[in-house]
Amino acid sequence: MGIGIKTSEGRRAVVVDGVRTPFAKAGGPLKDVTAQELGRLALVELLARTEFDPSRIDEVIIGNCGTPADAANIGRVIALSAGVPQSIPGFTVHRNCASGIESIAQAYYKISAGISTAIVAGGTESMSRYPLLFSRGLTEVFAGLNLSKTMGGKLKALGKFRPKDLTPKIALMEGLTDPVCGLNMGQTAELLAREFNISRQAQDEYSLLSHQRAAAGAAEGRLAEEIAPLYVPPSYDQTLTEDIGPRAEQSMEALGKLRPFFDRRHGTVTAGNSCMVTDGAAALLVMEEERARAEGYKPLGRIRAISFAGLDPVRMGLGPTFATPLALDQAGAELSDMDLIEINEAFAAQVLANEVAFASERFAQEHLGRTSAIGGIDRSRLNVNGGAIALGHPVGVSGTRIALTALKELRRRGGELALATLCVGGGQG
């Protein structure tokens, strides 16, 4: 089951243009850049490239998962810091890995309904800055010390301290573990690898392909079209112009040396065939088509349909299989009509499992309530400029990134239709 909305013939939502920062592995060159600053940089560059007056934006909508404590409602913070007038509202959306595409969906819904005609939709994430959290025991000790007015009371509070209280919780690990099924995202990928008989070699081969395509996309300037150079703080003497992740020299031999990360004894999912924990931001200008064309813009493309679906959190990686047929139905299209397909590469095992499920008539009948398979995925059209295994997966941004990458490549090829889809922690697609 799921939801899907198709634009009416009267009001069509188009993506005028978009931009993103370079993506960098957490702890790398962007580790000192806050999520709000990454978002600000993307928004400022978007407005500069489109020459769009920020006072004429109706709203700013930003996807984000690890909301910084000092930037509640980070969408509003980004808008104001980028020079968007105070009178223009902004808000934040959170749908785990699909937060960046949820921002686009919100823009699409509002434009389709006639509420808005120009919205900035995007995502931002600084996974480097996800915090360590005090344990509950240590928090209570600090609270007791703060509330106590006498030395005796403070000593009593300190008396409750236990050495184990010094062990912090890692916010990143907490966020990547599903609270309902109890599995972290890597463990769900291991489960799919077993259920769909996906070998370690197949996963590593797919990962190698992701790096080769991303490296080629960078070398040939295709990815540069969507990236805004960034001066790296605190010294600002380094300019980051491309993603820190794709490895032109990646090899099966190097990938084969990596040990399973989530199931040390029997697993096949490694750091090499998984996405990176990543920092980055992206922003799109989404407009009502008639207004965009009246103002002289040639849009990258029109949004035909958006759909969301839910499924078992244990098999969250199959989200694209559950959501894609809903979107295709809404758009009146078949998978074979797609010139390009972007599936976010959380894990190689997850992408490969979706390939199998897409093409399986039995899976469609037993799990989707459909009489026929969604269709086979043509690898020559899938993630043609690489994916998150090479580029990285800043969780609140990836939905925006895959839409932008697909639209830019669609224009280069003169294609007509593209599909952008993600699996979502918690069991959605």
C-alpha positions in Angstrom: 0.0 0.0 0.0 1.1 3.6 -0.5 0.2 7.1 -1.6 0.7 8.8 -4.9 -0.3 12.1 -6.4 -0.3 13.1 -10.0 -0.3 16.7 -11.1 -3.5 18.0 -12.7 -3.2 19.1 -16.3 -3.7 22.7 -15.2 -0.8 23.1 -12.8 2.5 21.4 -13.5 5.5 21.4 -11.3 8.9 21.7 -13.0 12.5 21.7 -11.8 14.1 24.8 -13.2 17.7 24.0 -12.0 19.6 22.7 -9.1 23.0 22.6 -7.5 24.8 20.7 -4.7 28.0 20.9 -2.7 30.7 18.4 -3.3 30.1 15.3 -1.1 32.8 14.3 1.3 33.2 11.3 3.7 32.4 12.2 7.3 35.5 13.3 9.1 37.0 14.6 5.9 37.4 18.1 4.5 33.8 19.2 5.3 33.9 18.0 9.0 34.1 21.6 10.3 31.2 22.8 8.1 27.8 22.8 9.9 24.7 21.4 8.2 23.2 24.8 8.2 26.2 26.3 6.5 26.3 23.5 3.8 22.6 24.2 3.1 23.2 27.9 3.0 26.0 27.5 0.4 23.8 25.3 -1.8 20.9 27.8 -1.6 23.1 30.9 -2.3 24.6 29.2 -5.3 21.2 28.1 -6.6 19.9 31.6 -6.5 23.0 32.9 -8.2 22.8 30.4 -11.0 19.1 30.9 -11.7 19.3 34.7 -11.0 16.1 34.2 -9.0 15.1 37.0 -6.7 14.8 35.5 -3.2 12.0 37.8 -2.4 9.9 36.0 -5.0 10.2 32.5 -3.4 7.1 31.3 -1.8 8.7 28.9 0.6 12.0 27.1 1.4 11.7 23.3 2.3 14.8 21.4 3.4 15.2 17.7 4.2 17.4 16.8 7.1 17.8 13.9 9.5 20.4 14.8 12.1 19.0 18.1 13.1 21.6 20.2 15.0 20.6 21.3 18.5 21.6 24.8 17.6 19.6 24.9 14.4 16.1 23.7 15.1 13.9 23.9 12.0 17.1 24.1 9.9 15.1 24.9 6.8 14.2 28.2 8.2 17.7 28.8 9.5 19.2 28.1 6.1 16.7 30.4 4.3 17.4 33.4 6.6 21.2 32.9 6.5 21.1 32.7 2.7 19.4 36.1 2.5 15.8 35.0 1.9 13.6 37.7 3.4 12.1 37.1 6.8 8.6 37.3 5.4 9.1 34.0 3.4 8.5 30.9 5.5 10.7 27.8 5.6 10.5 24.4 7.2 12.2 21.1 7.6 11.1 17.6 6.5 12.4 14.3 7.8 11.6 11.0 6.1 14.9 9.3 6.9 16.8 8.6 3.6 14.0 10.1 1.5 14.1 13.5 3.3 15.6 15.1 0.2 12.9 13.8 -2.1 10.2 14.6 0.5 11.2 18.2 0.2 10.6 17.9 -3.6 7.3 16.1 -3.0 6.1 18.9 -0.7 6.9 21.5 -3.4 5.2 19.4 -6.0 2.0 19.0 -3.9 1.8 22.7 -3.1 2.3 23.7 -6.7 -0.1 21.1 -8.0 -2.7 22.4 -5.5 -2.2 26.0 -6.6 -0.9 27.1 -3.2 2.6 28.1 -4.5 4.4 28.8 -7.8 8.1 28.9 -6.7 9.7 26.8 -4.0 13.2 25.9 -3.0 13.4 22.2 -2.2 16.6 20.6 -0.9 18.5 18.7 1.7 21.5 19.1 4.0 23.4 16.8 6.3 26.6 17.0 8.3 27.1 13.4 9.4 30.6 14.4 10.7 28.8 16.5 13.4 26.4 13.9 14.6 27.1 14.0 18.4 28.0 11.6 21.1 25.2 11.5 23.6 25.5 11.4 27.4 24.1 8.3 29.0 20.9 8.6 31.0 22.8 7.9 34.2 25.3 10.7 33.6 22.5 13.1 32.6 20.8 12.5 35.8 24.0 13.1 37.8 24.5 16.4 36.0 20.9 17.3 36.6 21.2 16.5 40.3 24.3 18.7 40.6 22.6 21.6 38.9 19.5 21.4 41.0 21.2 20.9 44.4 21.6 24.0 46.4 23.8 22.6 49.2 27.2 20.8 49.2 25.4 17.7 50.8 22.9 17.6 47.9 25.7 17.9 45.4 27.6 15.0 47.0 24.5 12.9 47.1 24.1 13.5 43.3 27.7 12.6 42.7 27.2 9.4 44.7 24.8 8.2 42.0 27.6 8.2 39.5 28.8 4.8 38.1 31.8 4.3 35.7 29.5 2.7 33.1 27.7 6.1 32.9 30.7 7.5 31.0 30.0 5.3 28.0 28.2 7.6 25.5 25.7 6.7 22.9 26.8 7.3 19.3 24.0 9.3 17.7 24.9 8.0 14.2 24.6 4.3 15.3 21.3 5.1 17.1 19.9 6.7 14.0 20.9 3.9 11.7 19.3 1.3 13.9 15.6 0.7 13.4 13.8 1.0 16.8 11.0 -1.4 15.7 12.8 -4.3 14.2 16.1 -3.7 16.2 18.3 -4.1 13.1 20.8 -1.6 11.8 20.7 -0.8 8.1 23.7 -3.0 7.3 22.0 -6.0 9.0 18.9 -5.4 6.8 21.2 -5.5 3.8 22.7 -8.8 5.0 19.2 -10.3 5.3 18.4 -9.3 1.6 21.7 -10.8 0.5 20.8 -14.1 2.0 17.1 -14.1 0.9 18.0 -13.2 -2.7 21.2 -15.3 -2.9 23.4 -12.3 -3.7 27.0 -13.3 -3.5 29.9 -11.2 -2.1 31.4 -11.2 -5.6 28.2 -9.8 -7.2 28.2 -7.0 -4.5 31.8 -6.1 -5.1 31.4 -6.2 -8.9 28.5 -3.8 -8.6 30.5 -1.5 -6.2 33.4 -1.4 -8.7 31.0 -0.4 -11.4 29.7 2.5 -9.2 33.2 3.8 -8.7 34.1 3.4 -12.4 31.0 5.3 -13.5 31.4 8.0 -10.8 35.1 8.5 -11.7 34.2 8.7 -15.4 31.4 11.2 -14.6 33.8 13.4 -12.7 36.6 13.1 -15.3 34.3 14.0 -18.2 32.8 16.9 -16.4 29.2 15.6 -16.0 29.1 15.7 -12.3 30.8 19.1 -12.2 27.6 20.5 -13.8 25.7 19.9 -10.6 28.5 20.8 -8.1 29.3 24.2 -6.7 33.0 24.6 -5.6 33.4 25.2 -1.9 36.1 27.0 0.1 36.9 24.8 3.1 37.0 26.3 6.6 38.6 27.2 8.9 41.5 28.5 6.8 39.6 28.7 3.5 42.8 28.0 1.6 41.5 24.8 0.1 38.9 24.7 -2.6 36.8 21.5 -2.9 35.5 21.2 -6.4 34.5 17.5 -6.7 33.3 14.6 -4.6 35.7 12.9 -2.2 34.8 9.3 -2.7 34.9 8.0 -6.3 38.1 5.9 -6.8 39.2 5.6 -10.4 41.8 3.0 -9.2 39.2 0.9 -7.3 39.6 -2.9 -8.0 38.1 -6.2 -7.2 41.3 -7.1 -5.5 41.1 -4.2 -3.1 37.4 -4.7 -2.5 38.0 -8.4 -1.8 40.4 -7.7 1.0 37.7 -5.9 3.1 36.1 -8.0 5.9 32.3 -8.1 6.4 31.3 -5.3 8.7 27.8 -6.1 10.0 28.2 -9.9 10.3 31.8 -10.7 10.9 31.5 -14.5 10.7 29.1 -15.1 7.8 28.4 -11.8 6.2 29.0 -10.4 2.7 28.3 -6.7 3.3 31.5 -4.7 3.7 32.5 -1.0 3.9 33.5 -1.3 0.2 30.1 -2.4 -1.0 28.1 0.0 1.2 27.6 3.7 0.9 29.8 6.1 2.8 28.7 8.2 5.8 28.8 11.6 4.1 28.5 15.4 4.4 26.8 17.6 1.8 23.8 19.6 0.7 21.7 20.2 -2.4 19.0 22.6 -3.5 16.5 22.8 -6.4 14.2 25.6 -7.7 10.8 24.0 -8.3 8.2 26.2 -10.1 4.8 26.1 -11.7 5.5 25.5 -15.3 3.7 28.4 -16.8 5.4 30.9 -14.5 8.8 29.4 -15.2 8.4 29.6 -18.9 6.9 33.1 -18.7 10.0 34.2 -16.8 12.3 32.9 -19.5 13.4 29.6 -17.8 13.9 26.4 -19.7 13.3 23.8 -17.0 15.4 20.7 -16.6 12.2 18.7 -16.4 8.7 18.2 -15.2 7.6 16.1 -12.2 5.1 13.6 -13.5 4.3 11.7 -10.3 5.6 11.0 -6.8 4.6 8.0 -4.7 5.6 6.6 -1.3 5.1 3.1 0.0 5.6 1.2 3.3 7.0 -2.3 3.9 8.5 -4.5 6.6 11.4 -2.5 8.2 13.4 -5.7 8.2 13.5 -5.5 4.4 13.6 -1.8 4.1 16.0 -2.1 1.2 13.2 -3.2 -1.1 11.5 0.1 -0.8 12.0 1.0 -4.5 10.2 -2.2 -5.5 7.2 -1.2 -3.5 7.1 2.5 -4.4 8.1 2.4 -8.1 4.9 0.7 -9.5 2.7 3.2 -7.7 4.6 6.1 -9.3 4.6 4.4 -12.7 0.8 4.0 -12.5 0.4 7.6 -11.5 2.5 8.7 -14.5 0.8 6.3 -16.9 4.2 4.8 -17.8 6.1 1.5 -17.8 9.5 0.8 -16.5 10.6 0.2 -20.1 9.8 3.8 -20.9 12.5 5.1 -18.5 15.5 6.5 -20.3 17.3 6.7 -16.9 16.9 5.1 -13.5 18.5 6.3 -10.3 18.3 3.9 -7.3 20.1 5.2 -4.3 22.9 2.8 -3.5 22.7 2.4 0.3 24.2 -1.1 -0.2 25.1 -3.1 -3.3 23.1 -6.0 -1.9 20.0 -3.7 -1.7 20.3 -2.5 -5.3 20.8 -6.1 -6.6 17.9 -7.4 -4.5 15.7 -4.7 -6.1 16.9 -5.8 -9.6 15.7 -9.3 -8.9 12.4 -8.2 -7.3 11.6 -5.7 -10.2 11.9 -8.5 -12.7 10.1 -11.2 -10.7 6.5 -12.0 -11.6 6.2 -14.1 -8.5 7.4 -11.3 -6.2 4.9 -9.0 -7.8 2.0 -11.4 -7.3 2.9 -12.4 -3.7 4.1 -9.0 -2.3 2.8 -6.2 -4.5 -0.7 -7.6 -5.4 0.1 -7.2 -9.1 -0.3 -9.7 -11.9 2.9 -9.0 -13.7 6.5 -7.9 -12.8 7.5 -4.3 -12.7 10.1 -5.0 -15.4 13.8 -5.7 -15.8 16.2 -3.0 -15.0 18.6 -2.2 -17.9 22.0 -1.7 -16.3 23.1 0.6 -19.1 20.4 3.1 -17.8 21.0 2.6 -14.1 23.0 5.0 -12.1 25.0 5.9 -15.1 27.2 8.4 -13.3 27.7 6.2 -10.3 25.8 6.2 -7.0 26.1 6.5 -3.3 28.6 3.6 -2.9 31.1 5.9 -4.7 29.6 9.4 -4.1 28.3 9.0 -0.6 24.9 9.1 1.1 24.3 12.2 3.2 21.0 10.8 4.3 18.9 14.0 4.2 20.3 15.0 0.8 20.4 11.9 -1.4 16.8 12.2 -2.6 17.6 15.7 -3.9 20.9 14.5 -5.4 19.5 11.6 -7.4 16.7 13.7 -8.8 19.2 16.4 -9.8 21.6 13.9 -11.3 18.8 12.2 -13.3 17.5 15.5 -14.6 20.9 16.8 -15.7 21.7 13.5 -17.5 18.3 13.4 -19.0 18.9 16.8 -20.6 22.3 15.8 -21.8 20.9 12.7 -23.5 17.8 14.3 -24.8 15.7 11.7 -23.0 12.1 12.0 -21.9 11.6 10.0 -18.7 13.7 9.2 -15.6 12.9 7.4 -12.4 14.5 8.4 -9.1 13.9 6.0 -6.1 15.3 5.2 -2.7 15.0 2.7 0.1 14.1 4.3 3.4 15.1 3.3 6.9 12.0 2.2 8.8 10.6 0.4 5.9 9.5 2.8 3.2 10.3 3.5 -0.5 
